[in-house]
């Protein structure tokens, strides 16, 4: 899988080529299973059409059409796939709109910038490892907060995976993780249950249950310093889980 993990463009193009202008009966077995989940009424003689989603700043990667039904599919790969990328300014505003307390926001901001807590002064920026080592209780406090608040994590999940930051974009219908030869397909209900039902309140990293908060760049001189990423690292574990793959692969 690692050969595909660094090239999402390859994955998307290859999956499109496997599906576009092919009859359902001619697909490989794995894609027959995936297509049957997305299009339960598909028949052997049905023609499939697939193409890239037109907007870059959106969650769907490819569009699949069968008869009069259209599916928006997100495709990810890699050992810690990035689900979302956003400015801290808009993301923090989003969290505040959900009612996240100021104490939690302060810790998240501290985790991002590594400044000394509870002062307005610049402190020598701490590394991620130093923050996790010296402030484990604060990180656990944040993780415990989100672990208790499923409704808020659901909204974060929706922004990070399903819709994105921009309102006027299509939502995804399904999510595919893997490469063209092997992967698993998740519905929105599957995504919800995997994330919301999980218990990930650790001090190993700052997280929204299974979704992890990652600073895009800790160097203040880096243009990405004020941006964050949201990863879903456990997907790689699922990829190698035989029972999971039997159900979703």
C-alpha positions as CSV (number, residue, x, y, z in Angstrom):
1,X,0.0,0.0,0.0
2,X,2.9,2.4,0.6
3,X,3.5,2.8,-3.1
4,X,0.1,4.5,-3.4
5,X,0.1,6.3,-0.1
6,X,2.1,9.3,-1.4
7,X,0.2,9.7,-4.6
8,X,-3.5,10.5,-4.1
9,X,-3.7,11.7,-7.7
10,X,-2.7,8.3,-8.9
11,X,-5.3,6.6,-6.8
12,X,-8.1,8.9,-8.1
13,X,-7.1,8.6,-11.7
14,X,-6.7,4.8,-11.5
15,X,-10.0,4.3,-9.8
16,X,-11.7,6.5,-12.4
17,X,-10.1,4.5,-15.1
18,X,-11.4,1.2,-13.5
19,X,-14.9,2.5,-13.4
20,X,-15.5,5.0,-16.2
21,X,-17.4,3.7,-19.2
22,X,-17.3,0.1,-17.9
23,X,-20.3,-2.2,-17.4
24,X,-20.9,-3.4,-13.9
25,X,-20.4,-7.0,-14.9
26,X,-16.9,-6.3,-16.1
27,X,-15.6,-4.8,-12.9
28,X,-13.1,-6.5,-10.6
29,X,-14.7,-8.3,-7.7
30,X,-13.7,-5.7,-5.1
31,X,-15.2,-2.9,-7.1
32,X,-18.3,-4.9,-7.8
33,X,-18.8,-5.1,-4.0
34,X,-18.1,-1.4,-3.5
35,X,-20.4,-0.4,-6.4
36,X,-23.2,-2.6,-5.1
37,X,-23.1,-0.8,-1.7
38,X,-23.2,2.6,-3.4
39,X,-25.7,1.6,-6.0
40,X,-27.8,-1.3,-4.5
41,X,-30.0,-1.6,-7.7
42,X,-27.1,-1.8,-10.2
43,X,-27.3,-4.5,-12.8
44,X,-24.8,-6.3,-14.9
45,X,-25.5,-4.3,-18.1
46,X,-25.5,-0.9,-16.4
47,X,-22.8,1.5,-17.6
48,X,-20.8,3.4,-15.1
49,X,-19.5,6.9,-15.5
50,X,-16.8,8.5,-13.3
51,X,-14.9,11.7,-13.3
52,X,-13.1,14.0,-11.0
53,X,-15.0,16.4,-8.8
54,X,-14.5,19.9,-10.3
55,X,-13.6,21.9,-7.1
56,X,-10.3,21.4,-5.3
57,X,-11.4,22.9,-2.0
58,X,-14.1,20.3,-1.4
59,X,-14.4,16.8,0.2
60,X,-15.5,14.8,-2.8
61,X,-12.7,13.5,-5.0
62,X,-14.6,11.7,-7.7
63,X,-18.2,11.7,-9.0
64,X,-19.8,8.4,-10.0
65,X,-23.0,8.1,-12.1
66,X,-25.1,5.1,-12.7
67,X,-28.4,5.6,-14.5
68,X,-30.0,8.6,-12.7
69,X,-28.1,8.3,-9.4
70,X,-25.0,10.2,-8.5
71,X,-22.5,9.4,-5.8
72,X,-19.8,11.7,-4.4
73,X,-16.8,9.7,-3.2
74,X,-13.9,10.8,-1.1
75,X,-10.7,8.8,-1.5
76,X,-7.8,8.7,1.0
77,X,-4.7,6.6,1.5
78,X,-1.5,6.6,3.6
79,X,-0.5,5.8,7.2
80,X,-2.0,9.0,8.7
81,X,-4.3,10.4,6.0
82,X,-5.0,14.1,6.2
83,X,-8.8,14.7,6.3
84,X,-8.8,18.5,6.6
85,X,-6.6,21.6,6.4
86,X,-7.7,25.0,7.7
87,X,-6.6,28.2,9.3
88,X,-6.7,28.2,13.1
89,X,-8.7,31.5,12.9
90,X,-11.6,30.0,11.1
91,X,-11.4,26.6,12.9
92,X,-11.3,28.2,16.3
93,X,-14.2,30.4,15.4
94,X,-16.1,27.2,14.4
95,X,-15.3,25.5,17.7
96,X,-16.5,28.6,19.7
97,X,-19.7,28.6,17.7
98,X,-20.3,25.0,19.0
99,X,-19.9,26.2,22.5
100,X,-16.4,24.8,23.3
101,X,-15.4,26.5,26.6
102,X,-12.6,29.1,26.7
103,X,-10.5,26.9,28.9
104,X,-10.5,24.1,26.2
105,X,-9.8,26.7,23.5
106,X,-6.8,28.0,25.5
107,X,-5.2,24.6,25.8
108,X,-5.8,23.9,22.1
109,X,-4.1,27.2,21.2
110,X,-1.2,26.4,23.5
111,X,-0.8,23.0,21.9
112,X,-0.7,24.7,18.5
113,X,1.7,27.5,19.3
114,X,3.7,26.1,22.3
115,X,3.6,29.4,24.2
116,X,3.7,29.5,27.9
117,X,0.2,29.1,29.3
118,X,-1.8,31.8,31.1
119,X,0.4,34.7,30.1
120,X,0.3,37.0,27.1
121,X,4.0,36.8,26.7
122,X,5.9,35.0,24.0
123,X,7.8,32.0,25.5
124,X,10.4,29.9,23.8
125,X,8.2,27.7,21.6
126,X,7.9,24.2,23.0
127,X,8.0,21.2,20.7
128,X,5.0,18.9,20.4
129,X,6.9,16.3,22.4
130,X,7.7,18.8,25.2
131,X,4.1,19.8,25.4
132,X,2.9,16.2,25.7
133,X,5.6,15.4,28.2
134,X,5.2,18.5,30.4
135,X,1.4,19.1,30.1
136,X,-0.2,15.6,29.9
137,X,-3.1,16.5,32.2
138,X,-4.1,19.5,30.0
139,X,-4.0,17.4,26.9
140,X,-6.1,14.7,28.6
141,X,-8.5,17.4,29.8
142,X,-9.2,18.4,26.2
143,X,-9.5,14.8,25.0
144,X,-11.8,14.0,27.8
145,X,-14.0,17.0,27.0
146,X,-14.5,15.9,23.4
147,X,-14.9,12.3,24.5
148,X,-17.9,13.4,26.5
149,X,-19.4,15.6,23.8
150,X,-20.5,13.4,20.9
151,X,-22.6,16.2,19.3
152,X,-19.6,18.5,19.0
153,X,-17.3,15.7,17.6
154,X,-20.0,15.0,15.1
155,X,-19.9,18.5,13.9
156,X,-16.1,18.4,13.7
157,X,-16.3,15.1,11.8
158,X,-18.8,16.6,9.4
159,X,-16.5,19.6,8.7
160,X,-13.3,17.6,8.4
161,X,-14.6,14.7,6.4
162,X,-18.1,15.2,4.9
163,X,-18.6,18.9,3.9
164,X,-15.5,21.0,4.5
165,X,-15.3,24.6,5.6
166,X,-17.1,26.1,2.6
167,X,-20.9,25.8,2.8
168,X,-21.6,25.7,-1.0
169,X,-19.9,22.4,-1.7
170,X,-21.3,19.0,-2.2
171,X,-21.2,16.6,0.7
172,X,-19.6,13.2,0.3
173,X,-21.9,10.1,0.2
174,X,-19.2,7.5,0.7
175,X,-15.6,7.4,1.8
176,X,-12.9,5.0,0.4
177,X,-9.6,4.3,2.0
178,X,-6.9,2.3,0.3
179,X,-5.5,1.8,-3.2
180,X,-7.2,0.7,-6.4
181,X,-6.5,-3.0,-5.7
182,X,-7.5,-3.1,-2.0
183,X,-9.4,-0.8,0.3
184,X,-12.6,-0.4,2.2
185,X,-15.7,1.6,1.7
186,X,-17.6,3.5,4.4
187,X,-21.0,5.1,4.4
188,X,-21.7,8.2,6.4
189,X,-23.3,6.0,9.1
190,X,-20.2,3.9,9.2
191,X,-17.9,6.9,9.6
192,X,-20.2,8.3,12.4
193,X,-20.1,5.0,14.4
194,X,-16.4,4.4,14.0
195,X,-15.5,7.9,15.3
196,X,-18.3,8.6,17.8
197,X,-18.2,5.1,19.4
198,X,-14.5,5.1,19.9
199,X,-12.7,5.9,23.2
200,X,-9.5,7.8,22.4
201,X,-9.0,10.0,25.4
202,X,-5.3,9.6,25.7
203,X,-2.4,12.0,26.4
204,X,-0.4,10.8,23.4
205,X,-1.8,13.6,21.2
206,X,-4.6,16.1,21.1
207,X,-7.6,14.5,19.5
208,X,-11.3,14.6,18.7
209,X,-11.9,10.9,19.5
210,X,-10.3,9.1,16.5
211,X,-9.4,12.4,14.7
212,X,-6.1,13.9,15.6
213,X,-5.2,17.6,15.7
214,X,-1.9,18.3,13.9
215,X,-0.1,21.6,13.6
216,X,0.7,22.3,10.0
217,X,4.1,23.9,10.9
218,X,5.5,24.9,14.3
219,X,8.2,27.2,12.9
220,X,6.8,30.8,13.3
221,X,8.5,31.8,10.1
222,X,6.7,29.1,8.1
223,X,3.7,30.3,6.1
224,X,1.7,27.3,7.4
225,X,2.3,28.2,11.0
226,X,-1.3,29.4,11.6
227,X,-2.8,26.3,9.9
228,X,-3.9,23.0,11.3
229,X,-4.5,19.6,9.9
230,X,-6.9,16.9,11.0
231,X,-5.7,13.3,10.5
232,X,-7.5,10.0,10.8
233,X,-4.5,7.7,11.5
234,X,-6.4,4.6,12.7
235,X,-7.6,3.9,9.1
236,X,-4.3,2.2,8.4
237,X,-4.9,-0.2,11.3
238,X,-8.3,-1.0,9.8
239,X,-6.7,-1.7,6.4
240,X,-4.8,-4.6,8.0
241,X,-7.6,-5.9,10.1
242,X,-9.0,-9.0,8.5
243,X,-12.4,-8.9,10.2
244,X,-12.8,-5.2,9.3
245,X,-11.9,-5.8,5.7
246,X,-14.3,-8.7,5.5
247,X,-17.1,-6.3,6.4
248,X,-16.1,-3.2,4.5
249,X,-13.5,-4.3,2.0
